């Protein structure tokens, strides 16, 4: 197995010489002024217990499943509440391959959305989705994913490496190339990759039910979702009246069963526009303000690059989604960041070098829809 202990000096020099023409070096960043946090903590919501067969032997040496009660699909939540807080908290939900860590300090050491919006007066809740991070994996004593010899989840994981992340998440067209204008701090790619975790047999229903349970506990809130968790946000809003608004960064979509769009043509083949929900469920999304945000370097026409072409098709799907919602009285808008003068953003725009400006767009949306009241 070949080990990569660091990026080569020649590669770093080439990449970072270009980056320095675009933005200030990220080596040193001044953090913000001290602030007052009146409450912080963590807890778990959701999930259910599992009972292993047999009888527990308290005198046996070593760990065993037999006769024990375990928990599965719980969700870890951490939170902070500032002084003079706004009424509605923000719930930050990570995407595929990650945990709530992605909303904390950025890979290059700057303040992430957790602290940015805490400074702006919002209570902030960050989740680790079930089967991720501090929520824990559904594995017990023995082979991965088994309980007393029975399969609970398949013994398989998936995880992004540098090369996958580079092209799929638009750091550059392919590793190690970068886009001419790029807001992702390529010098911190190793730190970024270190925060990723294995995906373990995703269960969307488990995530949605845990989010619903969280909102039952904390009350009305704003959901901020990303990529994979976009679907979770839409489905949570169909089940909970406590969702008061959603901002979603490059998500997937849902459509009503009686008006599912045709598949979207790709350079080769086609892509399903989204998942199907009932007409009544879709109608509930028309009751809340929604904003869908895209970064930069997304093609406008079909191209043979499969990941890039898929993202282009998702932009098409976003317009179909917004049109469907607005056609039944909804309030859905799409914000391509280049349209407001923000260029070079990756799939992880909320931790890019200009994340303060990206956050400003979220603050603007919340203010326009009166979701930032104290």
LINWO-V895339 format. One record per pair of residues at least 12 apart in sequence whose C-alpha atoms are under 7 Angstrom apart, sorted by sequence separation. I is the first residue (numbers start at 1). J is the second residue. D is the distance in whole Angstrom. If there is no record, write none. Layout:
i=I j=J d=D
i=I j=J d=D
This chain:
i=54 j=66 d=5
i=55 j=67 d=4
i=56 j=68 d=6
i=163 j=175 d=6
i=261 j=273 d=6
i=300 j=312 d=6
i=52 j=65 d=6
i=53 j=66 d=6
i=54 j=67 d=5
i=171 j=184 d=6
i=298 j=311 d=7
i=299 j=312 d=6
i=52 j=66 d=5
i=53 j=67 d=5
i=298 j=312 d=6
i=52 j=67 d=5
i=51 j=67 d=7
i=52 j=68 d=6
i=51 j=68 d=6
i=52 j=69 d=6
i=51 j=69 d=5
i=230 j=248 d=6
i=50 j=69 d=6
i=51 j=70 d=6
i=255 j=274 d=7
i=257 j=276 d=6
i=49 j=69 d=7
i=50 j=70 d=5
i=223 j=243 d=7
i=231 j=251 d=7
i=254 j=274 d=5
i=255 j=275 d=6
i=256 j=276 d=6
i=257 j=277 d=6
i=49 j=70 d=6
i=50 j=71 d=6
i=221 j=242 d=6
i=222 j=243 d=6
i=230 j=251 d=4
i=231 j=252 d=6
i=253 j=274 d=5
i=254 j=275 d=5
i=255 j=276 d=5
i=256 j=277 d=5
i=257 j=278 d=5
i=258 j=279 d=7
i=49 j=71 d=4
i=50 j=72 d=7
i=220 j=242 d=4
i=221 j=243 d=5
i=222 j=244 d=6
i=223 j=245 d=6
i=224 j=246 d=6
i=225 j=247 d=6
i=226 j=248 d=6
i=227 j=249 d=6
i=230 j=252 d=6
i=231 j=253 d=6
i=252 j=274 d=6
i=253 j=275 d=6
i=254 j=276 d=6
i=255 j=277 d=6
i=256 j=278 d=5
i=257 j=279 d=6
i=48 j=71 d=6
i=49 j=72 d=6
i=219 j=242 d=6
i=220 j=243 d=6
i=221 j=244 d=6
i=222 j=245 d=5
i=223 j=246 d=5
i=224 j=247 d=5
i=225 j=248 d=5
i=226 j=249 d=5
i=227 j=250 d=5
i=228 j=251 d=6
i=231 j=254 d=7
i=254 j=277 d=6
i=256 j=279 d=5
i=47 j=71 d=7
i=48 j=72 d=6
i=208 j=232 d=6
i=212 j=236 d=6
i=220 j=244 d=6
i=222 j=246 d=6
i=223 j=247 d=6
i=224 j=248 d=6
i=225 j=249 d=6
i=226 j=250 d=6
i=227 j=251 d=4
i=228 j=252 d=7
i=47 j=72 d=5
i=48 j=73 d=7
i=207 j=232 d=7
i=211 j=236 d=7
i=226 j=251 d=6
i=227 j=252 d=7
i=47 j=73 d=4
i=100 j=126 d=6
i=256 j=282 d=6
i=46 j=73 d=7
i=47 j=74 d=4
i=100 j=127 d=5
i=208 j=235 d=7
i=215 j=242 d=6
i=255 j=282 d=7
i=46 j=74 d=5
i=100 j=128 d=5
i=204 j=232 d=7
i=208 j=236 d=5
i=212 j=240 d=6
i=45 j=74 d=6
i=46 j=75 d=6
i=99 j=128 d=5
i=44 j=74 d=6
i=45 j=75 d=5
i=44 j=75 d=5
i=45 j=76 d=7
i=162 j=193 d=7
i=44 j=76 d=5
i=90 j=122 d=7
i=161 j=193 d=7
i=43 j=76 d=6
i=44 j=77 d=6
i=89 j=122 d=5
i=90 j=123 d=6
i=91 j=124 d=6
i=92 j=125 d=6
i=93 j=126 d=6
i=99 j=132 d=6
i=43 j=77 d=5
i=89 j=123 d=5
i=90 j=124 d=5
i=91 j=125 d=5
i=92 j=126 d=5
i=93 j=127 d=6
i=99 j=133 d=6
i=42 j=77 d=5
i=43 j=78 d=7
i=86 j=121 d=6
i=89 j=124 d=6
i=90 j=125 d=6
i=91 j=126 d=6
i=92 j=127 d=7
i=267 j=302 d=5
i=42 j=78 d=4
i=82 j=118 d=6
i=85 j=121 d=5
i=86 j=122 d=5
i=266 j=302 d=6
i=267 j=303 d=6
i=41 j=78 d=6
i=42 j=79 d=6
i=84 j=121 d=7
i=85 j=122 d=6
i=267 j=304 d=6
i=41 j=79 d=6
i=85 j=123 d=6
i=159 j=197 d=6
i=40 j=79 d=5
i=41 j=80 d=7
i=82 j=121 d=6
i=159 j=198 d=5
i=286 j=325 d=6
i=40 j=80 d=4
i=82 j=122 d=7
i=158 j=198 d=5
i=159 j=199 d=6
i=39 j=80 d=6
i=40 j=81 d=6
i=82 j=123 d=6
i=157 j=198 d=6
i=158 j=199 d=5
i=290 j=331 d=6
i=291 j=332 d=6
i=292 j=333 d=6
i=293 j=334 d=6
i=294 j=335 d=6
i=295 j=336 d=6
i=296 j=337 d=7
i=39 j=81 d=5
i=81 j=123 d=4
i=157 j=199 d=5
i=250 j=292 d=7
i=286 j=328 d=7
i=289 j=331 d=5
i=290 j=332 d=5
i=291 j=333 d=5
i=292 j=334 d=5
i=293 j=335 d=5
i=294 j=336 d=5
i=295 j=337 d=5
i=296 j=338 d=6
i=37 j=80 d=7
i=38 j=81 d=6
i=80 j=123 d=6
i=81 j=124 d=7
i=157 j=200 d=5
i=238 j=281 d=5
i=245 j=288 d=5
i=246 j=289 d=7
i=247 j=290 d=6
i=248 j=291 d=6
i=249 j=292 d=6
i=250 j=293 d=6
i=266 j=309 d=7
i=286 j=329 d=6
i=287 j=330 d=6
i=288 j=331 d=7
i=289 j=332 d=6
i=290 j=333 d=6
i=291 j=334 d=6
i=292 j=335 d=6
i=293 j=336 d=6
i=294 j=337 d=6
i=37 j=81 d=6
i=38 j=82 d=6
i=80 j=124 d=6
i=156 j=200 d=7
i=157 j=201 d=7
i=238 j=282 d=7
i=244 j=288 d=6
i=245 j=289 d=5
i=246 j=290 d=5
i=247 j=291 d=5
i=248 j=292 d=5
i=249 j=293 d=5
i=250 j=294 d=5
i=273 j=317 d=5
i=286 j=330 d=4
i=293 j=337 d=7
i=37 j=82 d=4
i=38 j=83 d=6
i=79 j=124 d=6
i=80 j=125 d=7
i=245 j=290 d=6
i=246 j=291 d=6
i=247 j=292 d=6
i=248 j=293 d=6
i=249 j=294 d=6
i=286 j=331 d=6
i=36 j=82 d=6
i=37 j=83 d=6
i=79 j=125 d=4
i=238 j=284 d=6
i=36 j=83 d=6
i=78 j=125 d=6
i=79 j=126 d=6
i=154 j=201 d=7
i=238 j=285 d=7
i=296 j=343 d=6
i=297 j=344 d=7
i=77 j=125 d=7
i=78 j=126 d=5
i=153 j=201 d=7
i=237 j=285 d=7
i=296 j=344 d=5
i=77 j=126 d=6
i=78 j=127 d=7
i=264 j=313 d=6
i=296 j=345 d=5
i=77 j=127 d=5
i=295 j=345 d=5
i=296 j=346 d=6
i=76 j=127 d=6
i=77 j=128 d=7
i=295 j=346 d=6
i=75 j=127 d=7
i=76 j=128 d=5
i=295 j=347 d=6
i=75 j=128 d=6
i=75 j=129 d=6
i=295 j=349 d=6
i=75 j=130 d=5
i=74 j=130 d=6
i=73 j=130 d=5
i=73 j=131 d=6
i=76 j=134 d=6
i=76 j=135 d=5
i=75 j=135 d=5
i=74 j=135 d=6
i=97 j=159 d=6
i=252 j=314 d=7
i=97 j=160 d=7
i=72 j=138 d=6
i=255 j=321 d=7
i=253 j=321 d=7
i=131 j=200 d=6
i=65 j=140 d=7
i=65 j=141 d=6
i=130 j=206 d=7
i=64 j=141 d=6
i=108 j=185 d=7
i=130 j=207 d=6
i=63 j=141 d=7
i=129 j=207 d=6
i=108 j=188 d=5
i=289 j=369 d=7
i=29 j=110 d=6
i=107 j=188 d=6
i=26 j=108 d=6
i=65 j=147 d=7
i=66 j=148 d=7
i=65 j=148 d=5
i=107 j=191 d=5
i=107 j=192 d=5
i=52 j=147 d=7
i=52 j=148 d=6
i=98 j=195 d=7
i=98 j=196 d=5
i=97 j=196 d=6
i=98 j=197 d=6
i=97 j=197 d=5
i=97 j=198 d=6
i=97 j=199 d=6
i=91 j=221 d=7
i=90 j=221 d=6
i=91 j=222 d=6
i=92 j=223 d=6
i=93 j=224 d=6
i=94 j=225 d=6
i=95 j=226 d=5
i=88 j=220 d=6
i=89 j=221 d=5
i=90 j=222 d=5
i=91 j=223 d=5
i=92 j=224 d=5
i=93 j=225 d=5
i=94 j=226 d=6
i=95 j=227 d=5
i=96 j=228 d=5
i=73 j=206 d=6
i=88 j=221 d=5
i=89 j=222 d=6
i=90 j=223 d=6
i=91 j=224 d=6
i=92 j=225 d=6
i=93 j=226 d=7
i=95 j=228 d=5
i=88 j=222 d=7
i=90 j=224 d=7
i=95 j=229 d=5
i=75 j=210 d=6
i=94 j=229 d=6
i=74 j=210 d=7
i=93 j=229 d=6
i=168 j=307 d=6
i=22 j=181 d=7
i=183 j=344 d=5
i=184 j=345 d=7
i=181 j=343 d=7
i=182 j=344 d=4
i=183 j=345 d=5
i=184 j=346 d=6
i=46 j=209 d=7
i=47 j=210 d=7
i=181 j=344 d=5
i=182 j=345 d=6
i=183 j=346 d=7
i=46 j=210 d=4
i=45 j=210 d=6
i=46 j=213 d=6
i=185 j=352 d=7
i=45 j=213 d=6
i=184 j=352 d=5
i=185 j=353 d=6
i=45 j=214 d=6
i=183 j=352 d=5
i=184 j=353 d=6
i=183 j=353 d=5
i=183 j=354 d=7
i=171 j=346 d=6
i=170 j=346 d=5
i=169 j=346 d=6
i=170 j=347 d=6
i=169 j=347 d=5
i=113 j=350 d=7
i=112 j=351 d=6
i=106 j=351 d=5
i=88 j=371 d=7
i=88 j=372 d=7
i=86 j=372 d=6
i=87 j=373 d=6
i=86 j=373 d=6
i=87 j=374 d=5
i=86 j=374 d=4
i=85 j=374 d=7
